């Protein structure tokens, strides 16, 4: 019985953010567009959504969390219009559960994995990816990373640390967080002296700077994926999905937030 109650409680907790998203729906003649968005690209998507709302008057509601959390909410029954993930694996997971249109899955943008420190930190070393191992060893205090058991940013960080041979020597100093944005907050609050995050997160923060870039070949490519969800089809949502992928406003915004556009011809 206790196991059943625990299962029900976990399911409720997963759905609570999604329930909040759908508690206030727009009118039938002006349907609200709902976006479940990975934390690592949320600032850029929110800015793009604001521009779209100004141009069209349509309401866009965002649910921001780790890709894994959003994927579990969708497979548990939430019905957003658009899902944006920080790792193709979670898009594939939702697709395998029949919750998104597989044909709509596309790479939206990409970015780099970086070591972030407070702006003005004495540990700032520049952008030398070839010195990342030495820079990591020189750090004092805790190092913030996203939870590698399920958060893409933490999984990329683990791969990169293993590649440069510093995972085992540093693992006792890790301070884990529920998302990449929460990882950055640990550094901003002084709970950690540095954090491993996306370059886009640093670009959106006035009080952080990049101490070093991780080598591109030290981890899987960081690719943010976008897809249309099934069971909640409406034309405005199709239009916003295309706007996020193809509009000049969106492309300019991704660049402003430190992202590179994906080469769709290579998909």
C-alpha angles and dihedrals in degrees: 000000000000090000091052092049091048091051092050091048093051091049091051092049091051092051099043096086090046092049089054090052093056098038091094114043126183125238120286092247091054107033118201117241115224123201125190101203134187112241094237094066099027097105092056094044091048090053091049091047090053091054091048092050091051091051099043107020090230120141119241121190120193131204108196124194142114113312091244093053092050092047091053092049091053095047088047091059111280113139113206122165097231133025121198117189133186093219133039089226093070092046088052091048092055091043092052088055090056094245101120136042103257092204090059095057109117138159107255104183143331137214144176132270111239144176107242127200134175112283110267093020117158087228094065107122106169127248103310108145090178090063098046095112092054092044091052092051091050093058120109125210130005126347116214120219133163115258103281093203092077114346114096094218090056092048092051089048092051092050091049094048091049090049093055092042099244105105098095096043093051104034094095088060097052119122107196127211136191095244141004092261090052088051090056091048091058088060093043091052093048094245089122130028092220140002138206107232143139120288087237091062091056091046089058095048123078093197100052134071137182117263094181143344120238113233112266091234093052094084143009115291112274104238124172110211128205128199141167115243122228127236096039105067122167132152097237089056090052089051093050091047088056091043091056091050106036115017121109089230091058095045091051091048094051089053091049090055094050101261130135120219118245120246101240092189087067094054 
